[in-house]
Amino acid sequence: MRFYPTTYTCTIAMPELPEVETIANGVHQRTHGQTILAVWTSNKPQTFKSPPAQIAEVLTQSRIDRVHRVGKTIVLDLTHGQRPAQFLVHLGMTGRLLVSTPETPHPPHTHAILTLDGGPDGIKELRFVDPRRFGRLSVTEAEYTGPGREPLTISIEDFIALFRKRKTPIKAALLNQSLLHGVGNIYADEALFHAKIRPTRHAGRLTHDELTRLRAALIKVLKAAIKLGGSSVSDYVDAEGVAGFFQLHHHVYSRTGEPCRVCKTPIKRIVLAGRSTHYCPSCQK
Ligand SMILES: [Zn+2]
């Protein structure tokens, strides 16, 4: 399996697991160990899943211990007084988390600003910017575990058990966030291609071998994308950030009618579970 980095030119795709992990890692590197001195919020009702006053109360004077990813959610582990708490950031379609100096002008559609003590580098701001407002901010004192299982760490036995007796097409099952969380349209199509499985196959009828291949392919495409994102992490979290996300050199996703990179058969597009689905009719059985 080979991957080639290309520039992303279209901004309609939602960030999936690799993009969210890249951003979480970048924010972690720039903010962990720092204390939140002050909080400003726009108070737009769509954005705030917890009341803004509660978010400000929990975040102010909390220390950021770790920033990581759970599913497609960025989780900031906090120490709030003596108690643990978490700040949850879901980017939605267009949400961005930016680490800026206070002098950097605020981008339009800024909905939250966390002023950080910044350590030796001086005061910094962690900003949440979201033009379309599908992103969500909340705080919790319970540990957030996400809606489903982690695709990168699930065991082969548990992976196979997830799809047992499922009558839905495997593509729909992969997108079901209560089974595996973090997998979206792009990586579902790509993983099914590399596993040589047609997206319309009933999940419950896949063999042990096919599911073993699918898990391996999914982990491989997700890890390759995380690796690609890691090299350009500053493009996503520093200062203004960028509008779109990195993409791998796709094999099937968004390549309708183009020749399969393995067998030259034109890639086919169908709509499955309401989503564009791309596959090679020859390679994928
Ligand atoms: Zn093919």
Residues whose N, C-alpha, C, O or C-beta is under 5 A from the ligand:
A	BS01	ZN	C260 V262 C263 K264 T265 C280 S282 C283
